[in-house]
Amino acid sequence: MLSHIPWLSLAIWTPIFGGVMVLLAGDKGAEGARRMALLFALVTFAVTVPLYVGFDPTTAKMQFVERVSWIPAFHIFYYLGIDGISLPLILLTSFMTVLVVIAGWVSIQTRVAQYMAAFLIMEGLMIGVFSALDAILFYVFWEGMLIPMFLIIGIWGGPRRVYATIKFFLYTFLGSVLMLVALIYLHFQGGSFSILDFQALKLPLDAQLWIFIAFLLAFAVKVPMWPVHTWLPDAHVEAPTGGSVILAAIMLKIGAYGFLRFSLPITPQASHELAWLMIALSLVAVVYISLVALVQEDMKKLIAYSSIAHMGFATLGFFVPFAIYANTKSLEGAALAVEGGLVQLVSHGFISGALFLSVGVLYDRMHSRLIADYGGVVNRMPVFAALAVLFAMANSGLPGTSGFVGEFMVILASVKANFWYAVLLATSLVTGAAYTLWLVKRVIFGAVANERVGALVDLNMREFLILGLLALAVLWLGVWPAPLIDVMHQSVQHLLGQMLAVKP
């Protein structure tokens, strides 16, 4: 019965419609705009819940499929569907958007309706990216979601917001143009824009290599992978708190999702040939960027570099299966790596979102993100300090938190590929703990550093609700990751069959 309702269309268009309605309401009643935005965000989250309830985890086939002719002359369809790879990311998107709307309730006082509308419209477009099975539809959603984020950073951002937002747009847009060229080439090869048809094409290795590179430039910028990561710290520092949360929790995951939906299944031979490059870039991100995070003086910039390092675990998990299978001829270790990467995506969404929201709580009170301006916050904000330390521990990979699960799975799988991969990943856990705990020590603990810190007040109910929900999510995934892994298992097995040319 659930499958007969167009849940995916509802999940995509409900927030977009809500965003338009909020926009039309305008700023004459800012409180009404906030309430309307929260209502549509909650309805969207409610609409995504049946996707999980009605999902069949025993099959890798696309589910909740919708297919309607869109542009018949070019065989372009409004074609939607999800599997165990896209479902968790859709749920993460709808959940985090609710929190972002609540987080901006007080801190955003100018152009409130436009701010809320931008997040709602962006939510619908991001869910569209995770749901699209037609390449042109995917591309429309992919490019469309840049516009609300461009406006969020450019209008509500910090002093260097124009520089940051133009840099963000140029980096992400230029990579996407090459992806469009690759999609058009694939269309001419198969006569269809269906992503599933693309995956069934038998392309020669030289064509696969060019297509892989085109996809790589689009997806690597979005993740972002080293060395095309330089736009991210600027974007995070200048973005308002909500923009940083969605950027880290959702938009970075879209680049990683692109590798799983396009690069690996469509160009498996090229992925195999260039797996060494992807593994090397991922290890550089994990090790080198962790060291860069150690010297940051701005809390947001430190967390931004931390995000790049943690996303390196995910991209490594997606490409190390080639080496694992070459060594062991077993799909078990390869599946462990990919599933670990996927768990890392969801976990990082919770943790990075929580960390940026925690910085936002302090910034709303002190109007400073500099670590040197803080010290002894625990003396004035004990509840906040307890939650912030939990998120810091999760960011460090503490067992029992979500940060441990994905990283441990990737490290465990990497041992089967190369012992030194695991060693490098393990050292990053040490540096990760170093920069995170050093941040906590300087900001949270010690004596009250100055009068401004002495005047701080603890979390209000709205802030406690947001951070409390994220704390529960971090602990739930850390203690009981099975519901998430069970959903993705069959889809991962199918993907491995496409990547490695073996029967799952």
Salt bridges, closest charged atoms under 4 A:
GLU31 OE1 - ARG34 NH1 3.22
GLU31 OE2 - ARG35 NH2 3.82
ASP83 OD1 - ARG261 NH2 2.84
ASP234 OD1 - ARG160 NH1 3.88
ASP234 OD2 - LYS167 NZ 2.93
ASP298 OD2 - ARG369 NE 3.38
GLU339 OE2 - HIS489 ND1 2.61
GLU407 OE2 - HIS310 NE2 3.31
GLU463 OE1 - ARG365 NH2 2.78
